[in-house]
Amino acid sequence: MRISIPESLVNEQVQLVRAQQEILDKIAAIPGVSAAGLSSTIPMTGDAWQDPIFAQDRVYAESQIPPVRRFKFVSPGLLKQWATA
């Protein structure tokens, strides 16, 4: 499932993290739920935050783009469901 908390309801980062944790705790408390976790993207969709990776020991030319990698953030517990399956 996908959730989105509008900035008009939660405008500070700390409040957002607390709201996400409260949602996760409520889902985890549902009878029959064995694991619950959060991710910045839905697995296998191809969506992700992308950024170049700069190596410390390498100098890049102005026209050269370093390798771009996808980042996905996950919470503790997200992979537990697959580990226990």
PDB file with SEQRES, HELIX, SHEET and CRYST1 records, atoms N, CA, C and O in Angstrom:
SEQRES   1 A   85  MET ARG ILE SER ILE PRO GLU SER LEU VAL ASN GLU GLN          
SEQRES   2 A   85  VAL GLN LEU VAL ARG ALA GLN GLN GLU ILE LEU ASP LYS          
SEQRES   3 A   85  ILE ALA ALA ILE PRO GLY VAL SER ALA ALA GLY LEU SER          
SEQRES   4 A   85  SER THR ILE PRO MET THR GLY ASP ALA TRP GLN ASP PRO          
SEQRES   5 A   85  ILE PHE ALA GLN ASP ARG VAL TYR ALA GLU SER GLN ILE          
SEQRES   6 A   85  PRO PRO VAL ARG ARG PHE LYS PHE VAL SER PRO GLY LEU          
SEQRES   7 A   85  LEU LYS GLN TRP ALA THR ALA                                  
HELIX    1 AA1 GLN A   13  ALA A   28  1                                  16    
HELIX    2 AA2 LYS A   80  ALA A   83  1                                   4    
SHEET    1 AA1 2 TRP A  49  PRO A  52  0                                        
SHEET    2 AA1 2 VAL A  68  PHE A  71 -1                                        
CRYST1    1.000    1.000    1.000  90.00  90.00  90.00 P 1           1          
ATOM      1  N   MET A   1       0.848  -1.161   0.000  1.00  0.00           N  
ATOM      2  CA  MET A   1       0.000   0.000   0.000  1.00  0.00           C  
ATOM      3  C   MET A   1       0.892   1.221   0.000  1.00  0.00           C  
ATOM      4  O   MET A   1       2.014   1.172   0.504  1.00  0.00           O  
ATOM      5  N   ARG A   2       0.425   2.278  -0.540  1.00  0.00           N  
ATOM      6  CA  ARG A   2       1.178   3.521  -0.607  1.00  0.00           C  
ATOM      7  C   ARG A   2       0.496   4.546   0.289  1.00  0.00           C  
ATOM      8  O   ARG A   2      -0.727   4.683   0.264  1.00  0.00           O  
ATOM      9  N   ILE A   3       1.283   5.262   1.076  1.00  0.00           N  
ATOM     10  CA  ILE A   3       0.741   6.340   1.899  1.00  0.00           C  
ATOM     11  C   ILE A   3       1.461   7.632   1.544  1.00  0.00           C  
ATOM     12  O   ILE A   3       2.624   7.627   1.141  1.00  0.00           O  
ATOM     13  N   SER A   4       0.758   8.713   1.701  1.00  0.00           N  
ATOM     14  CA  SER A   4       1.330  10.028   1.477  1.00  0.00           C  
ATOM     15  C   SER A   4       0.740  10.959   2.519  1.00  0.00           C  
ATOM     16  O   SER A   4      -0.477  11.113   2.614  1.00  0.00           O  
ATOM     17  N   ILE A   5       1.600  11.567   3.288  1.00  0.00           N  
ATOM     18  CA  ILE A   5       1.154  12.473   4.340  1.00  0.00           C  
ATOM     19  C   ILE A   5       1.364  13.897   3.832  1.00  0.00           C  
ATOM     20  O   ILE A   5       2.504  14.315   3.629  1.00  0.00           O  
ATOM     21  N   PRO A   6       0.279  14.650   3.625  1.00  0.00           N  
ATOM     22  CA  PRO A   6       0.403  16.016   3.091  1.00  0.00           C  
ATOM     23  C   PRO A   6       1.211  16.916   4.010  1.00  0.00           C  
ATOM     24  O   PRO A   6       1.111  16.832   5.234  1.00  0.00           O  
ATOM     25  N   GLU A   7       2.007  17.769   3.403  1.00  0.00           N  
ATOM     26  CA  GLU A   7       2.822  18.708   4.161  1.00  0.00           C  
ATOM     27  C   GLU A   7       1.957  19.654   4.997  1.00  0.00           C  
ATOM     28  O   GLU A   7       2.415  20.171   6.016  1.00  0.00           O  
ATOM     29  N   SER A   8       0.714  19.883   4.573  1.00  0.00           N  
ATOM     30  CA  SER A   8      -0.188  20.748   5.325  1.00  0.00           C  
ATOM     31  C   SER A   8      -0.571  20.129   6.677  1.00  0.00           C  
ATOM     32  O   SER A   8      -0.924  20.848   7.612  1.00  0.00           O  
ATOM     33  N   LEU A   9      -0.500  18.793   6.777  1.00  0.00           N  
ATOM     34  CA  LEU A   9      -0.794  18.112   8.049  1.00  0.00           C  
ATOM     35  C   LEU A   9       0.448  17.944   8.911  1.00  0.00           C  
ATOM     36  O   LEU A   9       0.387  18.061  10.135  1.00  0.00           O  
ATOM     37  N   VAL A  10       1.553  17.674   8.275  1.00  0.00           N  
ATOM     38  CA  VAL A  10       2.817  17.431   8.987  1.00  0.00           C  
ATOM     39  C   VAL A  10       3.902  18.200   8.252  1.00  0.00           C  
ATOM     40  O   VAL A  10       4.358  17.773   7.191  1.00  0.00           O  
ATOM     41  N   ASN A  11       4.316  19.330   8.807  1.00  0.00           N  
ATOM     42  CA  ASN A  11       5.253  20.173   8.081  1.00  0.00           C  
ATOM     43  C   ASN A  11       6.687  20.110   8.594  1.00  0.00           C  
ATOM     44  O   ASN A  11       7.568  20.749   8.018  1.00  0.00           O  
ATOM     45  N   GLU A  12       6.941  19.359   9.659  1.00  0.00           N  
ATOM     46  CA  GLU A  12       8.302  19.217  10.163  1.00  0.00           C  
ATOM     47  C   GLU A  12       8.747  17.776  10.014  1.00  0.00           C  
ATOM     48  O   GLU A  12       7.944  16.857  10.172  1.00  0.00           O  
ATOM     49  N   GLN A  13      10.023  17.572   9.709  1.00  0.00           N  
ATOM     50  CA  GLN A  13      10.563  16.236   9.463  1.00  0.00           C  
ATOM     51  C   GLN A  13      10.339  15.304  10.657  1.00  0.00           C  
ATOM     52  O   GLN A  13       9.995  14.137  10.474  1.00  0.00           O  
ATOM     53  N   VAL A  14      10.531  15.807  11.861  1.00  0.00           N  
ATOM     54  CA  VAL A  14      10.355  14.978  13.058  1.00  0.00           C  
ATOM     55  C   VAL A  14       8.903  14.517  13.174  1.00  0.00           C  
ATOM     56  O   VAL A  14       8.642  13.359  13.499  1.00  0.00           O  
ATOM     57  N   GLN A  15       7.965  15.417  12.909  1.00  0.00           N  
ATOM     58  CA  GLN A  15       6.548  15.053  12.944  1.00  0.00           C  
ATOM     59  C   GLN A  15       6.221  14.007  11.891  1.00  0.00           C  
ATOM     60  O   GLN A  15       5.436  13.092  12.143  1.00  0.00           O  
ATOM     61  N   LEU A  16       6.813  14.136  10.720  1.00  0.00           N  
ATOM     62  CA  LEU A  16       6.582  13.177   9.638  1.00  0.00           C  
ATOM     63  C   LEU A  16       7.060  11.789  10.036  1.00  0.00           C  
ATOM     64  O   LEU A  16       6.346  10.807   9.837  1.00  0.00           O  
ATOM     65  N   VAL A  17       8.248  11.701  10.589  1.00  0.00           N  
ATOM     66  CA  VAL A  17       8.799  10.408  11.017  1.00  0.00           C  
ATOM     67  C   VAL A  17       7.925   9.804  12.110  1.00  0.00           C  
ATOM     68  O   VAL A  17       7.668   8.600  12.097  1.00  0.00           O  
ATOM     69  N   ARG A  18       7.469  10.610  13.044  1.00  0.00           N  
ATOM     70  CA  ARG A  18       6.588  10.103  14.108  1.00  0.00           C  
ATOM     71  C   ARG A  18       5.257   9.607  13.540  1.00  0.00           C  
ATOM     72  O   ARG A  18       4.754   8.564  13.959  1.00  0.00           O  
ATOM     73  N   ALA A  19       4.694  10.343  12.599  1.00  0.00           N  
ATOM     74  CA  ALA A  19       3.430   9.932  11.979  1.00  0.00           C  
ATOM     75  C   ALA A  19       3.603   8.623  11.222  1.00  0.00           C  
ATOM     76  O   ALA A  19       2.749   7.741  11.305  1.00  0.00           O  
ATOM     77  N   GLN A  20       4.703   8.491  10.485  1.00  0.00           N  
ATOM     78  CA  GLN A  20       4.975   7.245   9.768  1.00  0.00           C  
ATOM     79  C   GLN A  20       5.134   6.078  10.743  1.00  0.00           C  
ATOM     80  O   GLN A  20       4.636   4.981  10.491  1.00  0.00           O  
ATOM     81  N   GLN A  21       5.824   6.317  11.848  1.00  0.00           N  
ATOM     82  CA  GLN A  21       6.029   5.262  12.841  1.00  0.00           C  
ATOM     83  C   GLN A  21       4.706   4.856  13.484  1.00  0.00           C  
ATOM     84  O   GLN A  21       4.481   3.673  13.741  1.00  0.00           O  
ATOM     85  N   GLU A  22       3.835   5.820  13.746  1.00  0.00           N  
ATOM     86  CA  GLU A  22       2.518   5.507  14.317  1.00  0.00           C  
ATOM     87  C   GLU A  22       1.702   4.649  13.359  1.00  0.00           C  
ATOM     88  O   GLU A  22       1.049   3.694  13.780  1.00  0.00           O  
ATOM     89  N   ILE A  23       1.737   4.985  12.075  1.00  0.00           N  
ATOM     90  CA  ILE A  23       1.021   4.183  11.071  1.00  0.00           C  
ATOM     91  C   ILE A  23       1.589   2.775  11.036  1.00  0.00           C  
ATOM     92  O   ILE A  23       0.838   1.800  11.022  1.00  0.00           O  
ATOM     93  N   LEU A  24       2.911   2.665  11.020  1.00  0.00           N  
ATOM     94  CA  LEU A  24       3.566   1.353  10.992  1.00  0.00           C  
ATOM     95  C   LEU A  24       3.220   0.528  12.225  1.00  0.00           C  
ATOM     96  O   LEU A  24       2.951  -0.668  12.114  1.00  0.00           O  
ATOM     97  N   ASP A  25       3.226   1.155  13.395  1.00  0.00           N  
ATOM     98  CA  ASP A  25       2.883   0.454  14.638  1.00  0.00           C  
ATOM     99  C   ASP A  25       1.449  -0.064  14.607  1.00  0.00           C  
ATOM    100  O   ASP A  25       1.177  -1.173  15.067  1.00  0.00           O  
ATOM    101  N   LYS A  26       0.538   0.732  14.068  1.00  0.00           N  
ATOM    102  CA  LYS A  26      -0.866   0.304  13.991  1.00  0.00           C  
ATOM    103  C   LYS A  26      -1.036  -0.857  13.015  1.00  0.00           C  
ATOM    104  O   LYS A  26      -1.819  -1.771  13.273  1.00  0.00           O  
ATOM    105  N   ILE A  27      -0.324  -0.831  11.916  1.00  0.00           N  
ATOM    106  CA  ILE A  27      -0.385  -1.943  10.959  1.00  0.00           C  
ATOM    107  C   ILE A  27       0.198  -3.198  11.589  1.00  0.00           C  
ATOM    108  O   ILE A  27      -0.373  -4.281  11.458  1.00  0.00           O  
ATOM    109  N   ALA A  28       1.327  -3.064  12.271  1.00  0.00           N  
ATOM    110  CA  ALA A  28       1.982  -4.214  12.905  1.00  0.00           C  
ATOM    111  C   ALA A  28       1.112  -4.826  14.001  1.00  0.00           C  
ATOM    112  O   ALA A  28       1.237  -6.016  14.292  1.00  0.00           O  
ATOM    113  N   ALA A  29       0.230  -4.027  14.613  1.00  0.00           N  
ATOM    114  CA  ALA A  29      -0.622  -4.508  15.699  1.00  0.00           C  
ATOM    115  C   ALA A  29      -1.869  -5.243  15.212  1.00  0.00           C  
ATOM    116  O   ALA A  29      -2.598  -5.812  16.025  1.00  0.00           O  
ATOM    117  N   ILE A  30      -2.126  -5.245  13.921  1.00  0.00           N  
ATOM    118  CA  ILE A  30      -3.300  -5.937  13.380  1.00  0.00           C  
ATOM    119  C   ILE A  30      -3.092  -7.443  13.547  1.00  0.00           C  
ATOM    120  O   ILE A  30      -2.044  -7.964  13.166  1.00  0.00           O  
ATOM    121  N   PRO A  31      -4.069  -8.144  14.107  1.00  0.00           N  
ATOM    122  CA  PRO A  31      -3.925  -9.590  14.272  1.00  0.00           C  
ATOM    123  C   PRO A  31      -3.616 -10.279  12.936  1.00  0.00           C  
ATOM    124  O   PRO A  31      -4.247 -10.001  11.916  1.00  0.00           O  
ATOM    125  N   GLY A  32      -2.643 -11.173  12.968  1.00  0.00           N  
ATOM    126  CA  GLY A  32      -2.239 -11.907  11.775  1.00  0.00           C  
ATOM    127  C   GLY A  32      -1.074 -11.288  11.028  1.00  0.00           C  
ATOM    128  O   GLY A  32      -0.474 -11.944  10.176  1.00  0.00           O  
ATOM    129  N   VAL A  33      -0.738 -10.035  11.327  1.00  0.00           N  
ATOM    130  CA  VAL A  33       0.396  -9.387  10.675  1.00  0.00           C  
ATOM    131  C   VAL A  33       1.670  -9.874  11.358  1.00  0.00           C  
ATOM    132  O   VAL A  33       1.839  -9.705  12.565  1.00  0.00           O  
ATOM    133  N   SER A  34       2.566 -10.480  10.578  1.00  0.00           N  
ATOM    134  CA  SER A  34       3.804 -11.025  11.155  1.00  0.00           C  
ATOM    135  C   SER A  34       4.990 -10.082  10.984  1.00  0.00           C  
ATOM    136  O   SER A  34       5.979 -10.208  11.706  1.00  0.00           O  
ATOM    137  N   ALA A  35       4.914  -9.147  10.054  1.00  0.00           N  
ATOM    138  CA  ALA A  35       5.993  -8.188   9.845  1.00  0.00           C  
ATOM    139  C   ALA A  35       5.429  -6.962   9.126  1.00  0.00           C  
ATOM    140  O   ALA A  35       4.484  -7.064   8.343  1.00  0.00           O  
ATOM    141  N   ALA A  36       6.015  -5.826   9.401  1.00  0.00           N  
ATOM    142  CA  ALA A  36       5.607  -4.582   8.744  1.00  0.00           C  
ATOM    143  C   ALA A  36       6.827  -3.686   8.608  1.00  0.00           C  
ATOM    144  O   ALA A  36       7.694  -3.674   9.482  1.00  0.00           O  
ATOM    145  N   GLY A  37       6.896  -2.947   7.528  1.00  0.00           N  
ATOM    146  CA  GLY A  37       8.016  -2.049   7.313  1.00  0.00           C  
ATOM    147  C   GLY A  37       7.648  -0.983   6.311  1.00  0.00           C  
ATOM    148  O   GLY A  37       6.597  -1.045   5.672  1.00  0.00           O  
ATOM    149  N   LEU A  38       8.529   0.002   6.178  1.00  0.00           N  
ATOM    150  CA  LEU A  38       8.315   1.119   5.264  1.00  0.00           C  
ATOM    151  C   LEU A  38       9.445   1.166   4.245  1.00  0.00           C  
ATOM    152  O   LEU A  38      10.564   0.735   4.519  1.00  0.00           O  
ATOM    153  N   SER A  39       9.136   1.694   3.071  1.00  0.00           N  
ATOM    154  CA  SER A  39      10.128   1.867   2.020  1.00  0.00           C  
ATOM    155  C   SER A  39       9.828   3.174   1.294  1.00  0.00           C  
ATOM    156  O   SER A  39       8.676   3.599   1.207  1.00  0.00           O  
ATOM    157  N   SER A  40      10.874   3.802   0.777  1.00  0.00           N  
ATOM    158  CA  SER A  40      10.671   5.054   0.043  1.00  0.00           C  
ATOM    159  C   SER A  40      10.037   4.811  -1.323  1.00  0.00           C  
ATOM    160  O   SER A  40       9.488   5.736  -1.923  1.00  0.00           O  
ATOM    161  N   THR A  41      10.106   3.579  -1.819  1.00  0.00           N  
ATOM    162  CA  THR A  41       9.485   3.231  -3.096  1.00  0.00           C  
ATOM    163  C   THR A  41       8.889   1.835  -3.003  1.00  0.00           C  
ATOM    164  O   THR A  41       9.259   1.039  -2.140  1.00  0.00           O  
ATOM    165  N   ILE A  42       7.970   1.558  -3.899  1.00  0.00           N  
ATOM    166  CA  ILE A  42       7.383   0.232  -3.956  1.00  0.00           C  
ATOM    167  C   ILE A  42       8.353  -0.669  -4.717  1.00  0.00           C  
ATOM    168  O   ILE A  42       8.784  -0.316  -5.815  1.00  0.00           O  
ATOM    169  N   PRO A  43       8.704  -1.834  -4.151  1.00  0.00           N  
ATOM    170  CA  PRO A  43       9.663  -2.717  -4.832  1.00  0.00           C  
ATOM    171  C   PRO A  43       9.218  -3.080  -6.248  1.00  0.00           C  
ATOM    172  O   PRO A  43       8.027  -3.225  -6.525  1.00  0.00           O  
ATOM    173  N   MET A  44      10.195  -3.223  -7.129  1.00  0.00           N  
ATOM    174  CA  MET A  44      10.031  -3.686  -8.504  1.00  0.00           C  
ATOM    175  C   MET A  44       9.303  -2.692  -9.413  1.00  0.00           C  
ATOM    176  O   MET A  44       8.878  -3.073 -10.504  1.00  0.00           O  
ATOM    177  N   THR A  45       9.147  -1.433  -8.999  1.00  0.00           N  
ATOM    178  CA  THR A  45       8.483  -0.455  -9.867  1.00  0.00           C  
ATOM    179  C   THR A  45       9.480   0.324 -10.720  1.00  0.00           C  
ATOM    180  O   THR A  45       9.098   0.929 -11.722  1.00  0.00           O  
ATOM    181  N   GLY A  46      10.744   0.314 -10.334  1.00  0.00           N  
ATOM    182  CA  GLY A  46      11.740   1.095 -11.057  1.00  0.00           C  
ATOM    183  C   GLY A  46      11.854   2.516 -10.553  1.00  0.00           C  
ATOM    184  O   GLY A  46      12.754   3.250 -10.961  1.00  0.00           O  
ATOM    185  N   ASP A  47      10.948   2.914  -9.667  1.00  0.00           N  
ATOM    186  CA  ASP A  47      11.017   4.255  -9.090  1.00  0.00           C  
ATOM    187  C   ASP A  47      12.101   4.282  -8.018  1.00  0.00           C  
ATOM    188  O   ASP A  47      12.247   3.328  -7.252  1.00  0.00           O  
ATOM    189  N   ALA A  48      12.842   5.348  -7.966  1.00  0.00           N  
ATOM    190  CA  ALA A  48      13.849   5.507  -6.915  1.00  0.00           C  
ATOM    191  C   ALA A  48      14.461   6.898  -7.023  1.00  0.00           C  
ATOM    192  O   ALA A  48      14.369   7.569  -8.051  1.00  0.00           O  
ATOM    193  N   TRP A  49      15.079   7.297  -5.942  1.00  0.00           N  
ATOM    194  CA  TRP A  49      15.842   8.535  -5.919  1.00  0.00           C  
ATOM    195  C   TRP A  49      17.168   8.204  -6.592  1.00  0.00           C  
ATOM    196  O   TRP A  49      17.777   7.183  -6.271  1.00  0.00           O  
ATOM    197  N   GLN A  50      17.629   9.038  -7.515  1.00  0.00           N  
ATOM    198  CA  GLN A  50      18.862   8.768  -8.241  1.00  0.00           C  
ATOM    199  C   GLN A  50      19.851   9.895  -8.027  1.00  0.00           C  
ATOM    200  O   GLN A  50      19.490  11.072  -8.023  1.00  0.00           O  
ATOM    201  N   ASP A  51      21.097   9.516  -7.849  1.00  0.00           N  
ATOM    202  CA  ASP A  51      22.167  10.480  -7.643  1.00  0.00           C  
ATOM    203  C   ASP A  51      23.469   9.908  -8.186  1.00  0.00           C  
ATOM    204  O   ASP A  51      23.660   8.692  -8.193  1.00  0.00           O  
ATOM    205  N   PRO A  52      24.363  10.777  -8.641  1.00  0.00           N  
ATOM    206  CA  PRO A  52      25.666  10.281  -9.074  1.00  0.00           C  
ATOM    207  C   PRO A  52      26.512   9.866  -7.868  1.00  0.00           C  
ATOM    208  O   PRO A  52      26.340  10.388  -6.766  1.00  0.00           O  
ATOM    209  N   ILE A  53      27.408   8.939  -8.089  1.00  0.00           N  
ATOM    210  CA  ILE A  53      28.333   8.477  -7.050  1.00  0.00           C  
ATOM    211  C   ILE A  53      29.722   8.988  -7.420  1.00  0.00           C  
ATOM    212  O   ILE A  53      30.251   8.648  -8.478  1.00  0.00           O  
ATOM    213  N   PHE A  54      30.304   9.791  -6.562  1.00  0.00           N  
ATOM    214  CA  PHE A  54      31.642  10.341  -6.791  1.00  0.00           C  
ATOM    215  C   PHE A  54      32.654   9.553  -5.964  1.00  0.00           C  
ATOM    216  O   PHE A  54      32.518   9.467  -4.743  1.00  0.00           O  
ATOM    217  N   ALA A  55      33.670   8.974  -6.616  1.00  0.00           N  
ATOM    218  CA  ALA A  55      34.740   8.274  -5.908  1.00  0.00           C  
ATOM    219  C   ALA A  55      35.744   9.307  -5.402  1.00  0.00           C  
ATOM    220  O   ALA A  55      36.106  10.235  -6.125  1.00  0.00           O  
ATOM    221  N   GLN A  56      36.191   9.140  -4.155  1.00  0.00           N  
ATOM    222  CA  GLN A  56      37.120  10.106  -3.563  1.00  0.00           C  
ATOM    223  C   GLN A  56      38.456  10.160  -4.297  1.00  0.00           C  
ATOM    224  O   GLN A  56      39.074  11.220  -4.385  1.00  0.00           O  
ATOM    225  N   ASP A  57      38.897   9.033  -4.819  1.00  0.00           N  
ATOM    226  CA  ASP A  57      40.225   8.975  -5.430  1.00  0.00           C  
ATOM    227  C   ASP A  57      40.201   9.219  -6.940  1.00  0.00           C  
ATOM    228  O   ASP A  57      41.164   8.891  -7.634  1.00  0.00           O  
ATOM    229  N   ARG A  58      39.125   9.783  -7.446  1.00  0.00           N  
ATOM    230  CA  ARG A  58      39.005  10.000  -8.882  1.00  0.00           C  
ATOM    231  C   ARG A  58      38.625  11.447  -9.172  1.00  0.00           C  
ATOM    232  O   ARG A  58      37.829  12.050  -8.452  1.00  0.00           O  
ATOM    233  N   VAL A  59      39.201  11.990 -10.226  1.00  0.00           N  
ATOM    234  CA  VAL A  59      38.893  13.350 -10.661  1.00  0.00           C  
ATOM    235  C   VAL A  59      38.026  13.234 -11.915  1.00  0.00           C  
ATOM    236  O   VAL A  59      38.374  12.523 -12.857  1.00  0.00           O  
ATOM    237  N   TYR A  60      36.909  13.933 -11.916  1.00  0.00           N  
ATOM    238  CA  TYR A  60      35.972  13.880 -13.035  1.00  0.00           C  
ATOM    239  C   TYR A  60      36.084  15.149 -13.874  1.00  0.00           C  
ATOM    240  O   TYR A  60      36.131  16.260 -13.346  1.00  0.00           O  
ATOM    241  N   ALA A  61      36.124  14.961 -15.189  1.00  0.00           N  
ATOM    242  CA  ALA A  61      36.133  16.104 -16.098  1.00  0.00           C  
ATOM    243  C   ALA A  61      34.786  16.808 -16.005  1.00  0.00           C  
ATOM    244  O   ALA A  61      33.788  16.201 -15.615  1.00  0.00           O  
ATOM    245  N   GLU A  62      34.759  18.067 -16.358  1.00  0.00           N  
ATOM    246  CA  GLU A  62      33.529  18.844 -16.259  1.00  0.00           C  
ATOM    247  C   GLU A  62      32.397  18.233 -17.088  1.00  0.00           C  
ATOM    248  O   GLU A  62      31.231  18.323 -16.704  1.00  0.00           O  
ATOM    249  N   SER A  63      32.728  17.625 -18.200  1.00  0.00           N  
ATOM    250  CA  SER A  63      31.702  17.036 -19.070  1.00  0.00           C  
ATOM    251  C   SER A  63      31.403  15.574 -18.729  1.00  0.00           C  
ATOM    252  O   SER A  63      30.503  14.973 -19.315  1.00  0.00           O  
ATOM    253  N   GLN A  64      32.145  15.006 -17.793  1.00  0.00           N  
ATOM    254  CA  GLN A  64      31.974  13.591 -17.440  1.00  0.00           C  
ATOM    255  C   GLN A  64      30.984  13.439 -16.293  1.00  0.00           C  
ATOM    256  O   GLN A  64      31.086  14.124 -15.275  1.00  0.00           O  
ATOM    257  N   ILE A  65      30.031  12.539 -16.469  1.00  0.00           N  
ATOM    258  CA  ILE A  65      29.047  12.267 -15.422  1.00  0.00           C  
ATOM    259  C   ILE A  65      29.431  10.963 -14.728  1.00  0.00           C  
ATOM    260  O   ILE A  65      29.564   9.931 -15.385  1.00  0.00           O  
ATOM    261  N   PRO A  66      29.609  10.999 -13.407  1.00  0.00           N  
ATOM    262  CA  PRO A  66      29.923   9.758 -12.702  1.00  0.00           C  
ATOM    263  C   PRO A  66      28.730   8.800 -12.740  1.00  0.00           C  
ATOM    264  O   PRO A  66      27.621   9.210 -13.081  1.00  0.00           O  
ATOM    265  N   PRO A  67      28.946   7.537 -12.396  1.00  0.00           N  
ATOM    266  CA  PRO A  67      27.831   6.574 -12.424  1.00  0.00           C  
ATOM    267  C   PRO A  67      26.662   7.040 -11.564  1.00  0.00           C  
ATOM    268  O   PRO A  67      26.849   7.572 -10.470  1.00  0.00           O  
ATOM    269  N   VAL A  68      25.452   6.829 -12.080  1.00  0.00           N  
ATOM    270  CA  VAL A  68      24.243   7.193 -11.349  1.00  0.00           C  
ATOM    271  C   VAL A  68      23.696   5.925 -10.703  1.00  0.00           C  
ATOM    272  O   VAL A  68      23.607   4.882 -11.350  1.00  0.00           O  
ATOM    273  N   ARG A  69      23.332   6.016  -9.434  1.00  0.00           N  
ATOM    274  CA  ARG A  69      22.796   4.876  -8.699  1.00  0.00           C  
ATOM    275  C   ARG A  69      21.452   5.231  -8.110  1.00  0.00           C  
ATOM    276  O   ARG A  69      21.185   6.389  -7.788  1.00  0.00           O  
ATOM    277  N   ARG A  70      20.600   4.214  -7.971  1.00  0.00           N  
ATOM    278  CA  ARG A  70      19.284   4.397  -7.360  1.00  0.00           C  
ATOM    279  C   ARG A  70      19.394   4.169  -5.857  1.00  0.00           C  
ATOM    280  O   ARG A  70      20.120   3.289  -5.392  1.00  0.00           O  
ATOM    281  N   PHE A  71      18.659   4.980  -5.119  1.00  0.00           N  
ATOM    282  CA  PHE A  71      18.615   4.854  -3.671  1.00  0.00           C  
ATOM    283  C   PHE A  71      17.191   4.537  -3.251  1.00  0.00           C  
ATOM    284  O   PHE A  71      16.242   5.160  -3.725  1.00  0.00           O  
ATOM    285  N   LYS A  72      17.050   3.581  -2.376  1.00  0.00           N  
ATOM    286  CA  LYS A  72      15.757   3.265  -1.779  1.00  0.00           C  
ATOM    287  C   LYS A  72      15.982   3.168  -0.280  1.00  0.00           C  
ATOM    288  O   LYS A  72      16.913   2.507   0.180  1.00  0.00           O  
ATOM    289  N   PHE A  73      15.138   3.821   0.457  1.00  0.00           N  
ATOM    290  CA  PHE A  73      15.248   3.799   1.904  1.00  0.00           C  
ATOM    291  C   PHE A  73      14.229   2.809   2.455  1.00  0.00           C  
ATOM    292  O   PHE A  73      13.073   2.799   2.032  1.00  0.00           O  
ATOM    293  N   VAL A  74      14.660   1.984   3.393  1.00  0.00           N  
ATOM    294  CA  VAL A  74      13.764   1.005   4.009  1.00  0.00           C  
ATOM    295  C   VAL A  74      13.901   1.084   5.519  1.00  0.00           C  
ATOM    296  O   VAL A  74      14.953   1.447   6.045  1.00  0.00           O  
ATOM    297  N   SER A  75      12.823   0.738   6.206  1.00  0.00           N  
ATOM    298  CA  SER A  75      12.838   0.742   7.666  1.00  0.00           C  
ATOM    299  C   SER A  75      13.195  -0.649   8.177  1.00  0.00           C  
ATOM    300  O   SER A  75      13.067  -1.636   7.453  1.00  0.00           O  
ATOM    301  N   PRO A  76      13.642  -0.720   9.420  1.00  0.00           N  
ATOM    302  CA  PRO A  76      13.833  -2.037  10.023  1.00  0.00           C  
ATOM    303  C   PRO A  76      12.504  -2.797   9.968  1.00  0.00           C  
ATOM    304  O   PRO A  76      11.442  -2.217  10.191  1.00  0.00           O  
ATOM    305  N   GLY A  77      12.570  -4.066   9.679  1.00  0.00           N  
ATOM    306  CA  GLY A  77      11.360  -4.867   9.624  1.00  0.00           C  
ATOM    307  C   GLY A  77      10.827  -5.083   8.228  1.00  0.00           C  
ATOM    308  O   GLY A  77      10.037  -6.004   8.017  1.00  0.00           O  
ATOM    309  N   LEU A  78      11.228  -4.268   7.264  1.00  0.00           N  
ATOM    310  CA  LEU A  78      10.693  -4.401   5.911  1.00  0.00           C  
ATOM    311  C   LEU A  78      11.038  -5.763   5.311  1.00  0.00           C  
ATOM    312  O   LEU A  78      10.183  -6.406   4.703  1.00  0.00           O  
ATOM    313  N   LEU A  79      12.261  -6.197   5.473  1.00  0.00           N  
ATOM    314  CA  LEU A  79      12.686  -7.457   4.868  1.00  0.00           C  
ATOM    315  C   LEU A  79      12.382  -8.667   5.738  1.00  0.00           C  
ATOM    316  O   LEU A  79      12.566  -9.802   5.297  1.00  0.00           O  
ATOM    317  N   LYS A  80      11.923  -8.449   6.956  1.00  0.00           N  
ATOM    318  CA  LYS A  80      11.615  -9.548   7.856  1.00  0.00           C  
ATOM    319  C   LYS A  80      10.547 -10.470   7.276  1.00  0.00           C  
ATOM    320  O   LYS A  80      10.597 -11.685   7.468  1.00  0.00           O  
ATOM    321  N   GLN A  81       9.589  -9.896   6.573  1.00  0.00           N  
ATOM    322  CA  GLN A  81       8.519 -10.715   6.010  1.00  0.00           C  
ATOM    323  C   GLN A  81       9.047 -11.738   5.023  1.00  0.00           C  
ATOM    324  O   GLN A  81       8.505 -12.840   4.932  1.00  0.00           O  
ATOM    325  N   TRP A  82      10.108 -11.393   4.270  1.00  0.00           N  
ATOM    326  CA  TRP A  82      10.659 -12.353   3.318  1.00  0.00           C  
ATOM    327  C   TRP A  82      11.594 -13.334   4.010  1.00  0.00           C  
ATOM    328  O   TRP A  82      11.724 -14.479   3.576  1.00  0.00           O  
ATOM    329  N   ALA A  83      12.241 -12.900   5.074  1.00  0.00           N  
ATOM    330  CA  ALA A  83      13.148 -13.787   5.792  1.00  0.00           C  
ATOM    331  C   ALA A  83      12.398 -14.881   6.540  1.00  0.00           C  
ATOM    332  O   ALA A  83      12.940 -15.964   6.759  1.00  0.00           O  
ATOM    333  N   THR A  84      11.175 -14.616   6.927  1.00  0.00           N  
ATOM    334  CA  THR A  84      10.406 -15.602   7.691  1.00  0.00           C  
ATOM    335  C   THR A  84       9.478 -16.422   6.809  1.00  0.00           C  
ATOM    336  O   THR A  84       8.810 -17.335   7.295  1.00  0.00           O  
ATOM    337  N   ALA A  85       9.428 -16.112   5.521  1.00  0.00           N  
ATOM    338  CA  ALA A  85       8.502 -16.826   4.612  1.00  0.00           C  
ATOM    339  C   ALA A  85       9.003 -18.228   4.287  1.00  0.00           C  
ATOM    340  O   ALA A  85       8.351 -18.959   3.542  1.00  0.00           O  
TER     341      ALA A  85                                                      
END                                                                             
